[in-house]
């Protein structure tokens, strides 16, 4: 889960890093771990709602 959080922080601008690599990390996580993830997180990642996904994994209120 830490790799997913880091990738989301990179994509949303909260951390420095390679955006293409971060996107690839999230795409691969969906392929490998979707059946182990919370359905809401899968929903956010599939729809590329990265701000919402980051809020969700951080246990924060998910923006509308």
C-alpha positions in Angstrom: 0.0 0.0 0.0 2.9 2.3 0.6 3.9 2.2 -3.1 0.3 3.2 -4.0 0.4 6.1 -1.6 3.7 7.3 -2.9 2.6 7.0 -6.5 -0.6 9.0 -5.6 1.4 11.7 -3.9 3.7 12.1 -7.0 0.7 12.3 -9.3 -1.1 14.8 -7.2 2.0 17.0 -6.7 2.7 16.3 -3.1 6.0 14.6 -3.8 8.7 14.8 -6.4 9.0 11.9 -8.8 8.5 10.5 -12.2 4.8 10.8 -13.1 5.0 8.1 -15.8 6.5 5.7 -13.4 3.9 6.5 -10.7 1.1 5.9 -13.3 2.6 2.6 -14.2 2.8 1.6 -10.5 -0.9 2.3 -10.1 -1.9 0.5 -13.3 0.2 -2.5 -12.2 -1.3 -2.5 -8.7 -4.7 -2.6 -10.2 -3.8 -5.6 -12.3 -2.1 -7.5 -9.5 -4.1 -6.5 -6.4 -7.5 -5.3 -7.4 -9.2 -8.3 -5.8 -7.4 -7.5 -2.5 -8.2 -3.8 -2.5 -11.2 -2.0 -1.1 -13.8 -1.6 -3.9 -13.9 2.1 -3.5 -10.2 2.4 -4.0 -10.4 0.3 -7.1 -13.2 2.5 -8.3 -11.1 5.7 -7.8 -8.0 4.2 -9.5 -9.9 2.8 -12.5 -11.4 6.2 -13.1 -8.1 7.9 -12.4 -9.6 10.0 -9.6 -6.2 10.3 -7.9 -7.1 13.1 -5.4 -10.0 11.0 -4.2 -7.9 7.9 -4.0 -5.2 9.6 -2.0 -7.7 11.0 0.4 -9.2 7.5 0.8 -5.9 5.7 1.5 -5.0 8.4 4.0 -8.3 7.9 5.8 -9.4 11.4 5.1 -12.8 12.6 3.9 -13.1 12.0 0.1 -13.9 15.2 -1.8 -17.0 15.2 -3.9 
